[in-house]
Amino acid sequence: QIVGKIRRNEIEGDDEAKVAVFPTKESGLPFLKENNAWAFVRVGSEFEYVVMYVTGDVRQVKYFAKVKDVVPPNEADLERPALSYVDRDEIADGKMVVRFEPGSLYELEDPVPYETKYPQSLQYTTLGALRTAETTDNML
């Protein structure tokens, strides 16, 4: 589902557009790539874009996508049954699937490297901050 690579300054959209920053382990990337979505998360507000901060040895904001909609897991039309990705506890009530616009999931050519701040859970930033960040400290 990854359509290619994109530089952050090539991303179109309003500088003030809200971007959800989700942390993931490398083990979460198959879900992202198979489903063109991110799942089993609680979201507190609307946002237009998603970026993924990959933890572990990677420690970078590495993927970007435009949000299509946010739906309950049973409406998400996943490639495999939800329980093949996570255990039942992670599909708790109120957790949602963030589906991406087709053709909008990119790997960042210039990922944002970790400095001292990283998302331990969902955080928000702006598209402008994502475009210009030298490190995670500049956007979180």
C-alpha positions in Angstrom: 0.0 0.0 0.0 3.0 2.3 0.2 2.9 4.3 -3.0 6.5 5.5 -2.8 8.7 8.0 -1.1 8.0 11.7 -0.5 10.0 14.6 0.9 8.2 16.5 3.7 8.4 19.8 1.9 6.5 18.1 -1.1 3.4 17.3 1.1 0.6 19.5 0.0 -1.9 21.1 2.5 -2.4 23.9 4.9 0.4 24.5 7.5 -2.2 24.5 10.2 -3.7 21.2 9.3 -3.8 18.8 12.2 -1.5 15.7 12.1 -1.9 12.7 14.4 1.5 11.3 15.5 1.2 7.6 16.3 4.0 5.5 17.8 4.5 2.0 16.4 7.0 -0.9 16.8 8.4 -2.3 13.6 6.1 -5.2 14.2 3.1 -2.9 13.6 4.2 -2.0 10.1 2.7 -5.0 8.3 -0.7 -3.9 9.5 -0.1 -0.4 8.1 1.1 -1.7 4.8 -1.5 -4.4 4.3 -4.5 -2.3 5.2 -3.6 1.3 4.3 -4.8 2.1 7.8 -3.8 2.3 11.4 -5.9 0.6 14.0 -7.1 -0.1 17.5 -6.5 3.4 18.7 -8.5 5.9 20.7 -8.8 9.3 19.0 -9.9 12.4 20.8 -10.4 14.8 17.9 -10.5 15.0 14.2 -7.2 15.2 12.2 -6.4 15.4 8.5 -3.1 13.5 8.3 -1.3 10.7 10.1 2.5 10.1 10.7 4.0 7.1 12.2 6.9 7.3 14.6 8.7 3.9 14.5 10.3 3.0 17.8 13.1 0.6 18.6 16.3 0.9 16.5 14.6 3.1 13.9 13.5 6.1 16.2 12.1 8.2 13.3 8.9 9.7 12.0 8.9 7.6 8.9 5.5 7.2 7.3 2.8 9.7 6.2 -0.8 9.4 5.0 -3.9 11.5 4.4 -6.9 10.4 6.5 -10.0 9.1 4.7 -12.1 8.3 7.8 -12.2 6.8 11.2 -14.4 3.7 11.7 -15.0 0.9 14.2 -12.9 -2.2 13.6 -15.9 -4.2 12.4 -16.5 -1.7 9.6 -12.8 -1.4 8.5 -12.7 -4.2 5.9 -9.2 -5.4 7.1 -7.1 -7.8 5.0 -7.1 -10.3 7.8 -9.2 -10.8 10.9 -8.4 -8.2 13.6 -7.4 -10.9 16.1 -4.6 -12.0 13.7 -2.9 -8.7 14.3 -3.6 -8.1 18.0 -5.1 -9.8 21.0 -8.7 -9.1 22.0 -7.7 -6.6 24.8 -6.2 -4.3 22.2 -9.6 -4.2 20.3 -11.3 -2.8 23.4 -14.5 -0.8 23.2 -14.0 2.7 21.8 -10.9 1.8 19.8 -11.1 2.8 16.1 -9.4 2.2 12.8 -8.0 5.2 10.9 -8.3 4.5 7.2 -6.1 6.4 4.7 -7.0 7.9 1.4 -6.1 5.4 -1.4 -2.7 6.3 -2.8 -1.7 8.6 0.1 0.6 6.3 2.2 4.2 7.3 1.7 7.5 6.5 3.3 9.3 9.8 4.1 12.5 10.4 2.1 13.6 12.7 4.9 12.3 11.1 8.1 12.2 13.2 11.3 14.9 11.8 13.7 14.5 11.4 17.4 16.2 13.9 19.7 14.8 13.8 23.2 11.0 13.8 22.7 9.0 11.0 21.2 5.3 10.0 21.3 4.6 7.3 23.8 0.9 7.5 22.8 -1.1 9.6 20.3 0.1 13.2 20.0 -0.8 15.9 17.6 1.2 18.4 15.6 0.7 20.5 12.5 1.6 19.9 8.9 3.8 23.0 9.0 5.7 21.7 12.0 6.2 18.3 10.3 7.5 19.9 7.2 10.1 22.0 8.9 11.1 19.8 11.9 14.8 19.1 12.2 14.1 16.5 15.0 11.1 15.2 16.9 11.7 17.9 19.5 10.7 20.5 16.9 7.3 18.9 16.2 6.1 17.4 19.5 
